[in-house]
Amino acid sequence: MKLPSVLSRLRRKQARVDTPPLPPVTTSPTGPPDAPRPAPLERLNRWLTLAANVGVLLGLVVLIVEVRQNASLTRTAMDQQKNDLLAEIEFNIAKPEITNIWVKSIRAPEELSDAEIRTIDGLLISIMLQWDQMFMMQDAGLISETRVRQHIQNSAPFYFGSRFGKHWWALQINGWEGTAMQQVAGPIVEALDEDFLDHHLDKLKLLPSEELTTDEEMPE
């Protein structure tokens, strides 16, 4: 066997052996992956959060109801205090010794003594304090400005509708400068007829029965 023949066979390039193709990989249809199911602990946390939010909402509702109830109770209590103060003023005026002074301040204010002036002074101050209480109720949002104004318009003539009452008011109102007492009650009292109480007392008097009979028999 010749050596060159052997070497030539060894040097000959070996044929390439291709690997067999891999079978095609089957893939599932494209689509969103399934969301992982929450763990039991996570579900529990969600329920607890929901329950906490519902509890907060219920708490707010209860708080609103309580605030409204408290406001209503406060308004009722202050209304009662206002009425009690006004009733106490009227009871004091109705006392015989005070009534004489009160009527004197209407009919003949120039004849009032210092002690009698001080008595009327205390009564009128009480009226202003009663009005001031209503202004405080208005500031607290318990009553409206319309209600306060209406109360002052209804009550002012029966306490300040005289020469002495308007004179007293003019001296006192400067101490309430810049307040609702001056801005709201001031114009109402200043516009009063100073003879209102004088005429009011006259209107309350009944004519004697003889005069009534005579008037009825008079032809028109």
Sequence and secondary structure as in RCSB ss.txt:
>XXXX:A:sequence
MKLPSVLSRLRRKQARVDTPPLPPVTTSPTGPPDAPRPAPLERLNRWLTLAANVGVLLGLVVLIVEVRQNASLTR
TAMDQQKNDLLAEIEFNIAKPEITNIWVKSIRAPEELSDAEIRTIDGLLISIMLQWDQMFMMQDAGLISETRVRQ
HIQNSAPFYFGSRFGKHWWALQINGWEGTAMQQVAGPIVEALDEDFLDHHLDKLKLLPSEELTTDEEMPE
>XXXX:A:secstr
  HHHHHHHHHS                           HHHHHHHHHHHHHHHHHHHHHHHHHHHHHHHHHHHH
HHHHHHHHHHHHHHHHHHHSHHHHHHHHHHHH GGG  HHHHHHHHHHHHHHHHHHHHHHHHHHTTSS HHHHHH
HHHHHTHHHH SHHHHHHHHHHGGGGTTSHIIIIIHHHHHTS TTHHHHHHHHHS   HHHHHHHHHS  
